[in-house]
Amino acid sequence: MILLTSRFSASARLEGSRSPAVMAAMQEYPAVYFAAVGGAAALMAECVTSLEVICWDDLGPESVKRLTLKDLPLVVATDCYGQDAFTLGQRAYLEGQNEA
């Protein structure tokens, strides 16, 4: 998991859609969930301007890190109002299939 924070809220970048409990927490404690294009690791790596190990340095690549990013191409997949791009996208697709 990558935790992105600002002075206003926190956000997470995980895999896939969020559970109802997480969605409720994101509304209670304003947060957003970012999605990134898969397979674009090289592009994303260029957006890292600094990296600091926060804890568990002995775990190497699994340690907790703070990244400073610039111009990282992300999409808000879930917002603090409960809108979820994963659910909305699937629903729109299925509705389009029913009309065809």
C-alpha positions in Angstrom: 0.0 0.0 0.0 1.2 3.5 -0.7 -0.2 6.2 1.6 -0.3 9.6 0.2 -1.0 12.5 2.6 -1.5 16.2 2.5 -2.3 18.7 5.2 -6.0 18.1 4.5 -6.5 14.4 4.1 -4.9 11.0 3.4 -5.3 8.9 0.4 -4.4 5.3 -0.4 -3.3 3.5 -3.6 -4.2 -0.2 -3.3 -5.6 -2.8 -5.6 -9.2 -2.9 -6.8 -12.4 -1.5 -5.3 -12.9 -0.8 -1.5 -15.1 -2.7 1.0 -18.2 -1.0 2.4 -16.4 -0.4 5.7 -13.5 1.3 4.0 -15.9 3.4 1.9 -17.7 4.5 5.1 -14.4 5.4 6.7 -13.3 7.4 3.6 -16.5 9.5 4.1 -16.1 9.9 7.8 -12.4 10.9 7.6 -12.2 12.6 4.2 -9.9 10.6 2.0 -9.6 9.6 -1.7 -8.4 6.5 -3.4 -6.2 6.9 -6.4 -5.9 4.6 -9.3 -2.9 4.5 -11.8 -2.6 3.0 -15.2 -1.1 -0.5 -14.9 2.2 -1.1 -16.6 3.4 2.5 -16.3 6.0 1.9 -13.6 8.8 3.6 -15.6 6.7 6.7 -16.1 5.7 6.8 -12.5 9.3 6.3 -11.3 10.2 9.5 -13.1 7.7 11.4 -10.9 9.4 10.5 -7.6 11.5 13.5 -6.5 12.5 12.1 -3.1 12.2 8.9 -1.0 12.6 8.5 2.7 12.4 5.2 4.7 10.0 5.8 7.6 10.4 2.4 9.3 11.4 -1.2 9.0 14.5 -0.4 7.0 15.6 -4.0 7.4 12.7 -5.1 5.2 14.3 -3.4 2.1 11.7 -3.0 -0.6 8.9 -3.9 1.9 9.8 -1.0 4.3 7.5 1.9 4.8 8.5 4.9 2.7 7.5 8.5 2.2 7.6 9.6 -1.4 7.5 13.1 -2.7 5.9 13.1 -6.1 5.6 15.6 -8.9 3.2 15.3 -11.8 2.2 11.7 -11.1 -0.7 10.8 -13.4 -3.4 9.4 -11.1 -7.2 9.3 -11.3 -9.5 9.6 -8.2 -11.2 6.2 -8.3 -13.1 6.7 -5.0 -13.9 10.1 -3.4 -14.9 11.2 0.0 -18.5 11.4 -1.1 -18.8 7.6 -1.8 -18.5 7.8 -5.6 -16.6 4.7 -6.8 -15.3 4.6 -10.4 -15.0 0.8 -10.2 -18.7 0.3 -9.4 -19.9 3.1 -11.6 -17.9 1.9 -14.5 -19.1 -1.7 -14.2 -22.7 -0.5 -13.9 -22.4 1.7 -17.0 -20.9 -1.1 -19.0 -23.6 -3.6 -18.0 -26.4 -1.1 -18.7 -24.8 -0.6 -22.2 -24.8 -4.3 -22.8 -28.5 -4.6 -21.9 -29.3 -1.9 -24.4 -27.5 -3.7 -27.2 
